[in-house]
């Protein structure tokens, strides 16, 4: 990771603190989701930062998910990240499968997806759509800014949704069993040279899953 990126990464301790804030511990209402209260609302604001912390996916990649993008490959539930009507991906190496961490499953993410399917929703997080543009990422960016500011105050000035991606990269870089190739396939980075970009095959989902499960349960 480049030095300029280090200050923009969440630490594991930061994430424990973040996920104790009202969105995940209890809110006043869905409209006032960052204010403390009795109810938890499992919507886009709730799920997308968790998805970021357990996959390293980009903001637009998670905000623009559709129920159809949650797939099962070799018996492993995965996010299928590719170009769709709801979002654009950055480049060809961004197209990938990312296994869903067991902690997300325990929190009810797959049940949430099934409910969205049963309702016939075209998008997984309609609450993040901007009516004027139809885009999802910018609203998530504003929500995340609000949550970070309320949780960390001035010390969170350099933190954003993208800091979750840096956290995942930084964490998995220090796990000996996770090779550079596996990490690249999880976060959707290009290979280092033409041979890697052209000839390397995608990492099998079971290997990706073993790497994803190395991410700590921060909630």
Order of alpha helices (4+ residues) and beta strands (2+ residues): alpha-alpha-alpha-alpha-alpha-beta-beta-beta-alpha-alpha-alpha-alpha-alpha-alpha-alpha
